[in-house]
Amino acid sequence: MASRSLVEEIKGRTDIRQIFEGCFPGRRLVPRGTRWWSCCPLHEERVPSFCLDIDRQRFHCFGCQAAGDSIDLYARARGLSNRDA
């Protein structure tokens, strides 16, 4: 198992917006205030309910309640466990 400090170092070197754009190419992100919004790539929807909080490096979908950090987002996008991600 990866040590906590290694996981924190990986999180510190990644940008959640880059993870989103790499995992979901073609999905449009729209800035609103300090957050970026999109239709959730994890479920079907027509009205954007998915946001990236760049300052906190977190995501949250108000539709399906998915939330987490860059590792959680990568894991969900690739169908991996957090450990494998």
mmCIF file as gemmi writes it, N, C-alpha and C atoms, coordinates in Angstrom:
data_model
loop_
_atom_site.group_PDB
_atom_site.id
_atom_site.type_symbol
_atom_site.label_atom_id
_atom_site.label_alt_id
_atom_site.label_comp_id
_atom_site.label_asym_id
_atom_site.label_entity_id
_atom_site.label_seq_id
_atom_site.pdbx_PDB_ins_code
_atom_site.Cartn_x
_atom_site.Cartn_y
_atom_site.Cartn_z
_atom_site.occupancy
_atom_site.B_iso_or_equiv
_atom_site.pdbx_formal_charge
_atom_site.auth_seq_id
_atom_site.auth_asym_id
_atom_site.pdbx_PDB_model_num
ATOM 1 N N . MET Axp A 1 ? 0.84 -1.185 0 1 0 ? 1 A 1
ATOM 2 C CA . MET Axp A 1 ? 0 0 0 1 0 ? 1 A 1
ATOM 3 C C . MET Axp A 1 ? 0.885 1.248 0 1 0 ? 1 A 1
ATOM 4 N N . ALA Axp A 2 ? 0.487 2.234 -0.766 1 0 ? 2 A 1
ATOM 5 C CA . ALA Axp A 2 ? 1.258 3.472 -0.856 1 0 ? 2 A 1
ATOM 6 C C . ALA Axp A 2 ? 1.196 4.232 0.461 1 0 ? 2 A 1
ATOM 7 N N . SER Axp A 3 ? 2.306 4.82 0.821 1 0 ? 3 A 1
ATOM 8 C CA . SER Axp A 3 ? 2.313 5.585 2.068 1 0 ? 3 A 1
ATOM 9 C C . SER Axp A 3 ? 1.491 6.857 1.89 1 0 ? 3 A 1
ATOM 10 N N . ARG Axp A 4 ? 0.989 7.368 2.994 1 0 ? 4 A 1
ATOM 11 C CA . ARG Axp A 4 ? 0.159 8.57 2.976 1 0 ? 4 A 1
ATOM 12 C C . ARG Axp A 4 ? 0.923 9.747 2.371 1 0 ? 4 A 1
ATOM 13 N N . SER Axp A 5 ? 2.218 9.87 2.676 1 0 ? 5 A 1
ATOM 14 C CA . SER Axp A 5 ? 2.986 10.993 2.151 1 0 ? 5 A 1
ATOM 15 C C . SER Axp A 5 ? 3.143 10.894 0.628 1 0 ? 5 A 1
ATOM 16 N N . LEU Axp A 6 ? 3.26 9.674 0.098 1 0 ? 6 A 1
ATOM 17 C CA . LEU Axp A 6 ? 3.364 9.495 -1.347 1 0 ? 6 A 1
ATOM 18 C C . LEU Axp A 6 ? 2.052 9.895 -2.021 1 0 ? 6 A 1
ATOM 19 N N . VAL Axp A 7 ? 0.938 9.496 -1.444 1 0 ? 7 A 1
ATOM 20 C CA . VAL Axp A 7 ? -0.372 9.86 -1.987 1 0 ? 7 A 1
ATOM 21 C C . VAL Axp A 7 ? -0.539 11.374 -1.969 1 0 ? 7 A 1
ATOM 22 N N . GLU Axp A 8 ? -0.176 12.015 -0.878 1 0 ? 8 A 1
ATOM 23 C CA . GLU Axp A 8 ? -0.278 13.478 -0.784 1 0 ? 8 A 1
ATOM 24 C C . GLU Axp A 8 ? 0.64 14.156 -1.796 1 0 ? 8 A 1
ATOM 25 N N . GLU Axp A 9 ? 1.814 13.586 -2.039 1 0 ? 9 A 1
ATOM 26 C CA . GLU Axp A 9 ? 2.728 14.158 -3.028 1 0 ? 9 A 1
ATOM 27 C C . GLU Axp A 9 ? 2.129 14.064 -4.43 1 0 ? 9 A 1
ATOM 28 N N . ILE Axp A 10 ? 1.516 12.932 -4.749 1 0 ? 10 A 1
ATOM 29 C CA . ILE Axp A 10 ? 0.873 12.764 -6.054 1 0 ? 10 A 1
ATOM 30 C C . ILE Axp A 10 ? -0.258 13.769 -6.214 1 0 ? 10 A 1
ATOM 31 N N . LYS Axp A 11 ? -1.08 13.922 -5.18 1 0 ? 11 A 1
ATOM 32 C CA . LYS Axp A 11 ? -2.175 14.893 -5.236 1 0 ? 11 A 1
ATOM 33 C C . LYS Axp A 11 ? -1.643 16.304 -5.433 1 0 ? 11 A 1
ATOM 34 N N . GLY Axp A 12 ? -0.526 16.621 -4.794 1 0 ? 12 A 1
ATOM 35 C CA . GLY Axp A 12 ? 0.069 17.948 -4.912 1 0 ? 12 A 1
ATOM 36 C C . GLY Axp A 12 ? 0.616 18.238 -6.299 1 0 ? 12 A 1
ATOM 37 N N . ARG Axp A 13 ? 0.969 17.195 -7.032 1 0 ? 13 A 1
ATOM 38 C CA . ARG Axp A 13 ? 1.545 17.367 -8.369 1 0 ? 13 A 1
ATOM 39 C C . ARG Axp A 13 ? 0.505 17.3 -9.487 1 0 ? 13 A 1
ATOM 40 N N . THR Axp A 14 ? -0.724 16.954 -9.141 1 0 ? 14 A 1
ATOM 41 C CA . THR Axp A 14 ? -1.758 16.856 -10.167 1 0 ? 14 A 1
ATOM 42 C C . THR Axp A 14 ? -2.724 18.024 -10.059 1 0 ? 14 A 1
ATOM 43 N N . ASP Axp A 15 ? -3.342 18.349 -11.169 1 0 ? 15 A 1
ATOM 44 C CA . ASP Axp A 15 ? -4.351 19.396 -11.216 1 0 ? 15 A 1
ATOM 45 C C . ASP Axp A 15 ? -5.662 18.735 -11.63 1 0 ? 15 A 1
ATOM 46 N N . ILE Axp A 16 ? -6.699 18.906 -10.844 1 0 ? 16 A 1
ATOM 47 C CA . ILE Axp A 16 ? -7.955 18.214 -11.1 1 0 ? 16 A 1
ATOM 48 C C . ILE Axp A 16 ? -8.553 18.59 -12.452 1 0 ? 16 A 1
ATOM 49 N N . ARG Axp A 17 ? -8.33 19.803 -12.892 1 0 ? 17 A 1
ATOM 50 C CA . ARG Axp A 17 ? -8.844 20.201 -14.205 1 0 ? 17 A 1
ATOM 51 C C . ARG Axp A 17 ? -8.132 19.43 -15.315 1 0 ? 17 A 1
ATOM 52 N N . GLN Axp A 18 ? -6.832 19.233 -15.2 1 0 ? 18 A 1
ATOM 53 C CA . GLN Axp A 18 ? -6.092 18.457 -16.195 1 0 ? 18 A 1
ATOM 54 C C . GLN Axp A 18 ? -6.529 16.999 -16.182 1 0 ? 18 A 1
ATOM 55 N N . ILE Axp A 19 ? -6.792 16.462 -14.994 1 0 ? 19 A 1
ATOM 56 C CA . ILE Axp A 19 ? -7.292 15.085 -14.887 1 0 ? 19 A 1
ATOM 57 C C . ILE Axp A 19 ? -8.638 14.983 -15.621 1 0 ? 19 A 1
ATOM 58 N N . PHE Axp A 20 ? -9.538 15.929 -15.351 1 0 ? 20 A 1
ATOM 59 C CA . PHE Axp A 20 ? -10.852 15.936 -15.995 1 0 ? 20 A 1
ATOM 60 C C . PHE Axp A 20 ? -10.703 15.993 -17.516 1 0 ? 20 A 1
ATOM 61 N N . GLU Axp A 21 ? -9.919 16.938 -18.003 1 0 ? 21 A 1
ATOM 62 C CA . GLU Axp A 21 ? -9.76 17.105 -19.445 1 0 ? 21 A 1
ATOM 63 C C . GLU Axp A 21 ? -9.085 15.903 -20.093 1 0 ? 21 A 1
ATOM 64 N N . GLY Axp A 22 ? -8.168 15.252 -19.39 1 0 ? 22 A 1
ATOM 65 C CA . GLY Axp A 22 ? -7.511 14.065 -19.933 1 0 ? 22 A 1
ATOM 66 C C . GLY Axp A 22 ? -8.41 12.844 -19.948 1 0 ? 22 A 1
ATOM 67 N N . CYS Axp A 23 ? -9.249 12.711 -18.935 1 0 ? 23 A 1
ATOM 68 C CA . CYS Axp A 23 ? -10.133 11.551 -18.833 1 0 ? 23 A 1
ATOM 69 C C . CYS Axp A 23 ? -11.414 11.703 -19.639 1 0 ? 23 A 1
ATOM 70 N N . PHE Axp A 24 ? -11.841 12.934 -19.83 1 0 ? 24 A 1
ATOM 71 C CA . PHE Axp A 24 ? -13.109 13.193 -20.521 1 0 ? 24 A 1
ATOM 72 C C . PHE Axp A 24 ? -12.905 14.215 -21.639 1 0 ? 24 A 1
ATOM 73 N N . PRO Axp A 25 ? -12.099 13.861 -22.657 1 0 ? 25 A 1
ATOM 74 C CA . PRO Axp A 25 ? -11.841 14.822 -23.734 1 0 ? 25 A 1
ATOM 75 C C . PRO Axp A 25 ? -13.153 15.191 -24.429 1 0 ? 25 A 1
ATOM 76 N N . GLY Axp A 26 ? -13.249 16.451 -24.788 1 0 ? 26 A 1
ATOM 77 C CA . GLY Axp A 26 ? -14.447 16.918 -25.467 1 0 ? 26 A 1
ATOM 78 C C . GLY Axp A 26 ? -15.529 17.434 -24.537 1 0 ? 26 A 1
ATOM 79 N N . ARG Axp A 27 ? -15.425 17.139 -23.242 1 0 ? 27 A 1
ATOM 80 C CA . ARG Axp A 27 ? -16.39 17.683 -22.283 1 0 ? 27 A 1
ATOM 81 C C . ARG Axp A 27 ? -16.055 19.136 -22.041 1 0 ? 27 A 1
ATOM 82 N N . ARG Axp A 28 ? -17.046 19.972 -22.13 1 0 ? 28 A 1
ATOM 83 C CA . ARG Axp A 28 ? -16.837 21.408 -21.964 1 0 ? 28 A 1
ATOM 84 C C . ARG Axp A 28 ? -16.939 21.805 -20.501 1 0 ? 28 A 1
ATOM 85 N N . LEU Axp A 29 ? -15.977 22.573 -20.043 1 0 ? 29 A 1
ATOM 86 C CA . LEU Axp A 29 ? -15.985 23.148 -18.702 1 0 ? 29 A 1
ATOM 87 C C . LEU Axp A 29 ? -16.252 24.645 -18.828 1 0 ? 29 A 1
ATOM 88 N N . VAL Axp A 30 ? -17.166 25.147 -18.021 1 0 ? 30 A 1
ATOM 89 C CA . VAL Axp A 30 ? -17.526 26.561 -18.052 1 0 ? 30 A 1
ATOM 90 C C . VAL Axp A 30 ? -17.179 27.178 -16.695 1 0 ? 30 A 1
ATOM 91 N N . PRO Axp A 31 ? -16.353 28.241 -16.695 1 0 ? 31 A 1
ATOM 92 C CA . PRO Axp A 31 ? -16.009 28.863 -15.413 1 0 ? 31 A 1
ATOM 93 C C . PRO Axp A 31 ? -17.171 29.695 -14.867 1 0 ? 31 A 1
ATOM 94 N N . ARG Axp A 32 ? -17.418 29.55 -13.578 1 0 ? 32 A 1
ATOM 95 C CA . ARG Axp A 32 ? -18.384 30.383 -12.853 1 0 ? 32 A 1
ATOM 96 C C . ARG Axp A 32 ? -17.782 30.639 -11.478 1 0 ? 32 A 1
ATOM 97 N N . GLY Axp A 33 ? -17.345 31.844 -11.256 1 0 ? 33 A 1
ATOM 98 C CA . GLY Axp A 33 ? -16.684 32.159 -9.987 1 0 ? 33 A 1
ATOM 99 C C . GLY Axp A 33 ? -15.376 31.398 -9.883 1 0 ? 33 A 1
ATOM 100 N N . THR Axp A 34 ? -15.182 30.721 -8.784 1 0 ? 34 A 1
ATOM 101 C CA . THR Axp A 34 ? -13.948 29.966 -8.57 1 0 ? 34 A 1
ATOM 102 C C . THR Axp A 34 ? -14.092 28.504 -8.969 1 0 ? 34 A 1
ATOM 103 N N . ARG Axp A 35 ? -15.227 28.147 -9.558 1 0 ? 35 A 1
ATOM 104 C CA . ARG Axp A 35 ? -15.47 26.761 -9.948 1 0 ? 35 A 1
ATOM 105 C C . ARG Axp A 35 ? -15.668 26.645 -11.452 1 0 ? 35 A 1
ATOM 106 N N . TRP Axp A 36 ? -15.456 25.434 -11.94 1 0 ? 36 A 1
ATOM 107 C CA . TRP Axp A 36 ? -15.692 25.098 -13.346 1 0 ? 36 A 1
ATOM 108 C C . TRP Axp A 36 ? -16.825 24.081 -13.381 1 0 ? 36 A 1
ATOM 109 N N . TRP Axp A 37 ? -17.792 24.288 -14.265 1 0 ? 37 A 1
ATOM 110 C CA . TRP Axp A 37 ? -19 23.462 -14.321 1 0 ? 37 A 1
ATOM 111 C C . TRP Axp A 37 ? -19.097 22.705 -15.637 1 0 ? 37 A 1
ATOM 112 N N . SER Axp A 38 ? -19.735 21.532 -15.575 1 0 ? 38 A 1
ATOM 113 C CA . SER Axp A 38 ? -19.948 20.696 -16.747 1 0 ? 38 A 1
ATOM 114 C C . SER Axp A 38 ? -21.121 19.765 -16.467 1 0 ? 38 A 1
ATOM 115 N N . CYS Axp A 39 ? -21.655 19.181 -17.539 1 0 ? 39 A 1
ATOM 116 C CA . CYS Axp A 39 ? -22.575 18.068 -17.32 1 0 ? 39 A 1
ATOM 117 C C . CYS Axp A 39 ? -21.723 16.926 -16.777 1 0 ? 39 A 1
ATOM 118 N N . CYS Axp A 40 ? -22.271 16.178 -15.857 1 0 ? 40 A 1
ATOM 119 C CA . CYS Axp A 40 ? -21.5 15.127 -15.197 1 0 ? 40 A 1
ATOM 120 C C . CYS Axp A 40 ? -21.096 14.042 -16.192 1 0 ? 40 A 1
ATOM 121 N N . PRO Axp A 41 ? -19.81 13.712 -16.243 1 0 ? 41 A 1
ATOM 122 C CA . PRO Axp A 41 ? -19.363 12.652 -17.134 1 0 ? 41 A 1
ATOM 123 C C . PRO Axp A 41 ? -19.637 11.257 -16.563 1 0 ? 41 A 1
ATOM 124 N N . LEU Axp A 42 ? -20.132 11.19 -15.332 1 0 ? 42 A 1
ATOM 125 C CA . LEU Axp A 42 ? -20.35 9.906 -14.659 1 0 ? 42 A 1
ATOM 126 C C . LEU Axp A 42 ? -21.781 9.4 -14.793 1 0 ? 42 A 1
ATOM 127 N N . HIS Axp A 43 ? -22.687 10.264 -15.256 1 0 ? 43 A 1
ATOM 128 C CA . HIS Axp A 43 ? -24.067 9.847 -15.502 1 0 ? 43 A 1
ATOM 129 C C . HIS Axp A 43 ? -24.669 10.765 -16.557 1 0 ? 43 A 1
ATOM 130 N N . GLU Axp A 44 ? -25.785 10.375 -17.116 1 0 ? 44 A 1
ATOM 131 C CA . GLU Axp A 44 ? -26.456 11.166 -18.156 1 0 ? 44 A 1
ATOM 132 C C . GLU Axp A 44 ? -27.227 12.324 -17.532 1 0 ? 44 A 1
ATOM 133 N N . GLU Axp A 45 ? -27.06 13.494 -18.096 1 0 ? 45 A 1
ATOM 134 C CA . GLU Axp A 45 ? -27.826 14.657 -17.657 1 0 ? 45 A 1
ATOM 135 C C . GLU Axp A 45 ? -27.776 15.73 -18.736 1 0 ? 45 A 1
ATOM 136 N N . ARG Axp A 46 ? -28.702 16.659 -18.667 1 0 ? 46 A 1
ATOM 137 C CA . ARG Axp A 46 ? -28.77 17.741 -19.648 1 0 ? 46 A 1
ATOM 138 C C . ARG Axp A 46 ? -28.361 19.083 -19.061 1 0 ? 46 A 1
ATOM 139 N N . VAL Axp A 47 ? -28.515 19.234 -17.76 1 0 ? 47 A 1
ATOM 140 C CA . VAL Axp A 47 ? -28.192 20.488 -17.084 1 0 ? 47 A 1
ATOM 141 C C . VAL Axp A 47 ? -26.926 20.267 -16.253 1 0 ? 47 A 1
ATOM 142 N N . PRO Axp A 48 ? -25.912 21.108 -16.433 1 0 ? 48 A 1
ATOM 143 C CA . PRO Axp A 48 ? -24.659 20.921 -15.681 1 0 ? 48 A 1
ATOM 144 C C . PRO Axp A 48 ? -24.864 20.926 -14.162 1 0 ? 48 A 1
ATOM 145 N N . SER Axp A 49 ? -24.42 19.841 -13.531 1 0 ? 49 A 1
ATOM 146 C CA . SER Axp A 49 ? -24.489 19.759 -12.074 1 0 ? 49 A 1
ATOM 147 C C . SER Axp A 49 ? -23.149 19.324 -11.483 1 0 ? 49 A 1
ATOM 148 N N . PHE Axp A 50 ? -22.148 19.196 -12.328 1 0 ? 50 A 1
ATOM 149 C CA . PHE Axp A 50 ? -20.826 18.72 -11.928 1 0 ? 50 A 1
ATOM 150 C C . PHE Axp A 50 ? -19.885 19.915 -11.839 1 0 ? 50 A 1
ATOM 151 N N . CYS Axp A 51 ? -19.194 20.052 -10.711 1 0 ? 51 A 1
ATOM 152 C CA . CYS Axp A 51 ? -18.273 21.183 -10.601 1 0 ? 51 A 1
ATOM 153 C C . CYS Axp A 51 ? -16.903 20.745 -10.107 1 0 ? 51 A 1
ATOM 154 N N . LEU Axp A 52 ? -15.914 21.471 -10.581 1 0 ? 52 A 1
ATOM 155 C CA . LEU Axp A 52 ? -14.533 21.32 -10.127 1 0 ? 52 A 1
ATOM 156 C C . LEU Axp A 52 ? -14.196 22.546 -9.298 1 0 ? 52 A 1
ATOM 157 N N . ASP Axp A 53 ? -13.745 22.328 -8.095 1 0 ? 53 A 1
ATOM 158 C CA . ASP Axp A 53 ? -13.277 23.416 -7.24 1 0 ? 53 A 1
ATOM 159 C C . ASP Axp A 53 ? -11.755 23.412 -7.355 1 0 ? 53 A 1
ATOM 160 N N . ILE Axp A 54 ? -11.233 24.315 -8.154 1 0 ? 54 A 1
ATOM 161 C CA . ILE Axp A 54 ? -9.803 24.351 -8.447 1 0 ? 54 A 1
ATOM 162 C C . ILE Axp A 54 ? -8.984 24.69 -7.208 1 0 ? 54 A 1
ATOM 163 N N . ASP Axp A 55 ? -9.481 25.586 -6.38 1 0 ? 55 A 1
ATOM 164 C CA . ASP Axp A 55 ? -8.754 25.979 -5.172 1 0 ? 55 A 1
ATOM 165 C C . ASP Axp A 55 ? -8.561 24.804 -4.219 1 0 ? 55 A 1
ATOM 166 N N . ARG Axp A 56 ? -9.59 24.006 -4.055 1 0 ? 56 A 1
ATOM 167 C CA . ARG Axp A 56 ? -9.535 22.868 -3.122 1 0 ? 56 A 1
ATOM 168 C C . ARG Axp A 56 ? -9.119 21.57 -3.797 1 0 ? 56 A 1
ATOM 169 N N . GLN Axp A 57 ? -9.05 21.582 -5.16 1 0 ? 57 A 1
ATOM 170 C CA . GLN Axp A 57 ? -8.71 20.39 -5.94 1 0 ? 57 A 1
ATOM 171 C C . GLN Axp A 57 ? -9.69 19.244 -5.651 1 0 ? 57 A 1
ATOM 172 N N . ARG Axp A 58 ? -10.978 19.571 -5.704 1 0 ? 58 A 1
ATOM 173 C CA . ARG Axp A 58 ? -12.047 18.616 -5.428 1 0 ? 58 A 1
ATOM 174 C C . ARG Axp A 58 ? -13.108 18.712 -6.524 1 0 ? 58 A 1
ATOM 175 N N . PHE Axp A 59 ? -13.902 17.643 -6.67 1 0 ? 59 A 1
ATOM 176 C CA . PHE Axp A 59 ? -15.04 17.676 -7.575 1 0 ? 59 A 1
ATOM 177 C C . PHE Axp A 59 ? -16.285 17.256 -6.809 1 0 ? 59 A 1
ATOM 178 N N . HIS Axp A 60 ? -17.441 17.669 -7.338 1 0 ? 60 A 1
ATOM 179 C CA . HIS Axp A 60 ? -18.718 17.265 -6.75 1 0 ? 60 A 1
ATOM 180 C C . HIS Axp A 60 ? -19.791 17.323 -7.822 1 0 ? 60 A 1
ATOM 181 N N . CYS Axp A 61 ? -20.619 16.294 -7.875 1 0 ? 61 A 1
ATOM 182 C CA . CYS Axp A 61 ? -21.781 16.3 -8.752 1 0 ? 61 A 1
ATOM 183 C C . CYS Axp A 61 ? -23.009 16.391 -7.859 1 0 ? 61 A 1
ATOM 184 N N . PHE Axp A 62 ? -23.809 17.407 -8.084 1 0 ? 62 A 1
ATOM 185 C CA . PHE Axp A 62 ? -25.016 17.603 -7.293 1 0 ? 62 A 1
ATOM 186 C C . PHE Axp A 62 ? -26.14 16.683 -7.759 1 0 ? 62 A 1
ATOM 187 N N . GLY Axp A 63 ? -25.953 16.021 -8.91 1 0 ? 63 A 1
ATOM 188 C CA . GLY Axp A 63 ? -26.955 15.084 -9.418 1 0 ? 63 A 1
ATOM 189 C C . GLY Axp A 63 ? -26.785 13.684 -8.854 1 0 ? 63 A 1
ATOM 190 N N . CYS Axp A 64 ? -25.593 13.101 -9.027 1 0 ? 64 A 1
ATOM 191 C CA . CYS Axp A 64 ? -25.355 11.722 -8.57 1 0 ? 64 A 1
ATOM 192 C C . CYS Axp A 64 ? -24.602 11.655 -7.246 1 0 ? 64 A 1
ATOM 193 N N . GLN Axp A 65 ? -24.242 12.809 -6.701 1 0 ? 65 A 1
ATOM 194 C CA . GLN Axp A 65 ? -23.56 12.925 -5.412 1 0 ? 65 A 1
ATOM 195 C C . GLN Axp A 65 ? -22.131 12.372 -5.413 1 0 ? 65 A 1
ATOM 196 N N . ALA Axp A 66 ? -21.552 12.142 -6.589 1 0 ? 66 A 1
ATOM 197 C CA . ALA Axp A 66 ? -20.146 11.735 -6.659 1 0 ? 66 A 1
ATOM 198 C C . ALA Axp A 66 ? -19.297 12.917 -6.212 1 0 ? 66 A 1
ATOM 199 N N . ALA Axp A 67 ? -18.248 12.629 -5.457 1 0 ? 67 A 1
ATOM 200 C CA . ALA Axp A 67 ? -17.375 13.688 -4.957 1 0 ? 67 A 1
ATOM 201 C C . ALA Axp A 67 ? -16.02 13.102 -4.617 1 0 ? 67 A 1
ATOM 202 N N . GLY Axp A 68 ? -15.02 13.979 -4.602 1 0 ? 68 A 1
ATOM 203 C CA . GLY Axp A 68 ? -13.697 13.523 -4.195 1 0 ? 68 A 1
ATOM 204 C C . GLY Axp A 68 ? -12.6 14.424 -4.725 1 0 ? 68 A 1
ATOM 205 N N . ASP Axp A 69 ? -11.394 13.861 -4.741 1 0 ? 69 A 1
ATOM 206 C CA . ASP Axp A 69 ? -10.218 14.603 -5.197 1 0 ? 69 A 1
ATOM 207 C C . ASP Axp A 69 ? -9.785 14.087 -6.567 1 0 ? 69 A 1
ATOM 208 N N . SER Axp A 70 ? -8.607 14.465 -6.991 1 0 ? 70 A 1
ATOM 209 C CA . SER Axp A 70 ? -8.138 14.089 -8.326 1 0 ? 70 A 1
ATOM 210 C C . SER Axp A 70 ? -7.973 12.583 -8.476 1 0 ? 70 A 1
ATOM 211 N N . ILE Axp A 71 ? -7.541 11.9 -7.436 1 0 ? 71 A 1
ATOM 212 C CA . ILE Axp A 71 ? -7.38 10.449 -7.504 1 0 ? 71 A 1
ATOM 213 C C . ILE Axp A 71 ? -8.743 9.771 -7.606 1 0 ? 71 A 1
ATOM 214 N N . ASP Axp A 72 ? -9.713 10.25 -6.843 1 0 ? 72 A 1
ATOM 215 C CA . ASP Axp A 72 ? -11.073 9.708 -6.925 1 0 ? 72 A 1
ATOM 216 C C . ASP Axp A 72 ? -11.643 9.887 -8.334 1 0 ? 72 A 1
ATOM 217 N N . LEU Axp A 73 ? -11.436 11.061 -8.927 1 0 ? 73 A 1
ATOM 218 C CA . LEU Axp A 73 ? -11.954 11.336 -10.26 1 0 ? 73 A 1
ATOM 219 C C . LEU Axp A 73 ? -11.299 10.421 -11.285 1 0 ? 73 A 1
ATOM 220 N N . TYR Axp A 74 ? -9.993 10.272 -11.215 1 0 ? 74 A 1
ATOM 221 C CA . TYR Axp A 74 ? -9.273 9.397 -12.147 1 0 ? 74 A 1
ATOM 222 C C . TYR Axp A 74 ? -9.754 7.96 -12 1 0 ? 74 A 1
ATOM 223 N N . ALA Axp A 75 ? -9.906 7.507 -10.759 1 0 ? 75 A 1
ATOM 224 C CA . ALA Axp A 75 ? -10.358 6.134 -10.508 1 0 ? 75 A 1
ATOM 225 C C . ALA Axp A 75 ? -11.743 5.897 -11.107 1 0 ? 75 A 1
ATOM 226 N N . ARG Axp A 76 ? -12.663 6.813 -10.888 1 0 ? 76 A 1
ATOM 227 C CA . ARG Axp A 76 ? -14.019 6.673 -11.429 1 0 ? 76 A 1
ATOM 228 C C . ARG Axp A 76 ? -14.011 6.691 -12.962 1 0 ? 76 A 1
ATOM 229 N N . ALA Axp A 77 ? -13.198 7.567 -13.542 1 0 ? 77 A 1
ATOM 230 C CA . ALA Axp A 77 ? -13.141 7.686 -15.001 1 0 ? 77 A 1
ATOM 231 C C . ALA Axp A 77 ? -12.607 6.422 -15.655 1 0 ? 77 A 1
ATOM 232 N N . ARG Axp A 78 ? -11.669 5.783 -15 1 0 ? 78 A 1
ATOM 233 C CA . ARG Axp A 78 ? -11.009 4.594 -15.571 1 0 ? 78 A 1
ATOM 234 C C . ARG Axp A 78 ? -11.572 3.268 -15.042 1 0 ? 78 A 1
ATOM 235 N N . GLY Axp A 79 ? -12.545 3.348 -14.134 1 0 ? 79 A 1
ATOM 236 C CA . GLY Axp A 79 ? -13.129 2.127 -13.572 1 0 ? 79 A 1
ATOM 237 C C . GLY Axp A 79 ? -12.169 1.383 -12.666 1 0 ? 79 A 1
ATOM 238 N N . LEU Axp A 80 ? -11.352 2.113 -11.938 1 0 ? 80 A 1
ATOM 239 C CA . LEU Axp A 80 ? -10.344 1.541 -11.052 1 0 ? 80 A 1
ATOM 240 C C . LEU Axp A 80 ? -10.721 1.752 -9.59 1 0 ? 80 A 1
ATOM 241 N N . SER Axp A 81 ? -10.082 0.99 -8.732 1 0 ? 81 A 1
ATOM 242 C CA . SER Axp A 81 ? -10.172 1.284 -7.303 1 0 ? 81 A 1
ATOM 243 C C . SER Axp A 81 ? -9.252 2.464 -7.031 1 0 ? 81 A 1
ATOM 244 N N . ASN Axp A 82 ? -9.446 3.132 -5.924 1 0 ? 82 A 1
ATOM 245 C CA . ASN Axp A 82 ? -8.568 4.254 -5.578 1 0 ? 82 A 1
ATOM 246 C C . ASN Axp A 82 ? -7.134 3.758 -5.41 1 0 ? 82 A 1
ATOM 247 N N . ARG Axp A 83 ? -6.985 2.595 -4.876 1 0 ? 83 A 1
ATOM 248 C CA . ARG Axp A 83 ? -5.637 2.035 -4.68 1 0 ? 83 A 1
ATOM 249 C C . ARG Axp A 83 ? -4.935 1.831 -6.025 1 0 ? 83 A 1
ATOM 250 N N . ASP Axp A 84 ? -5.661 1.28 -6.998 1 0 ? 84 A 1
ATOM 251 C CA . ASP Axp A 84 ? -5.071 1.075 -8.32 1 0 ? 84 A 1
ATOM 252 C C . ASP Axp A 84 ? -4.818 2.39 -9.05 1 0 ? 84 A 1
ATOM 253 N N . ALA Axp A 85 ? -5.679 3.361 -8.804 1 0 ? 85 A 1
ATOM 254 C CA . ALA Axp A 85 ? -5.504 4.664 -9.455 1 0 ? 85 A 1
ATOM 255 C C . ALA Axp A 85 ? -4.241 5.312 -8.943 1 0 ? 85 A 1
